[in-house]
């Protein structure tokens, strides 16, 4: 198999979306290249990162990818696929990353809703107290 059966992560880009946004695949890849270089992970082909056989490197790259996506979810639009290959098995991670962002958005919306409800409760309590004092 390709690359002596080493784990790989391959990025496929949505060129149209990048062009519309005024960015390039090199700009989108820059943080992943920087991280990979710091960890000794090679970009064996354009947008294809070959990881050492040691699975720790593979998991750390996936962890970095997920953390980056959480911090910059808008970058997901620039990918058509993010394919992970381990033991000759391909998996597109893009859907999972989108689900991660959606679940975080849901949690954030729930927090915001709870916060809004708490604010409404506090405002109601203040109004009641002001009415009781005859100040409203």
Buried (B, 14 or more C-beta within 10 A) or exposed (E): EEBEEBBBBBBBBBEEBBEEBEBBBEEBBEBBBEBBEEBEBBBBEEBBBBBBEEEEBBEBBBEBBBEBBEEEBEBBEBBBBBBBBBEEEEEBBBEBBBEBBEEEEEEEEEEEEEEEEEEEEEEEEEEEEEEEEEEE
